[in-house]
Amino acid sequence: MGGAPGVGKTTLATALARELGLPLVAKDAIKEPLMDVLGAPDIESSRRIGRATYAVLWAMAEAIAVSGSGLVLESNFHRDASADALRALASRGDATSSTVSRRSM
């Protein structure tokens, strides 16, 4: 699930994951603890933590998908940076989950 900041992605993704009984992998749930522990005194530090956040997000999503489970993935994805990874992740699922994932791009 993607969209601009502040539009309710996390609220909707949380409800969807609960309703479907699927794990939720949410960018902010990863980034906020990283920021708390590592801090970001400058813009480059914040960007580095952002890159680390996406590395963790993709690794978690991949591990869940490889296990054969579905998942709800939530972030303010940037098309240029995320489209290929989302397509690859969707291709691991069955035809239904792939179709659903591709509709959001």
FENVENGI-V469442 format. One record per helix or strand of 2 or more residues. SS is the DSSP state (helix for helix, strand for strand). FROM is the first residue (numbers start at 1). TO is the last residue. If there is no record, write none. Layout:
ss->{SS:SS}
from->{FROM:FROM}
to->{TO:TO}
//
This chain:
ss->{helix:strand:helix:helix:strand:helix:helix}
from->{9:23:27:43:71:79:95}
to->{20:26:38:66:75:92:103}
//
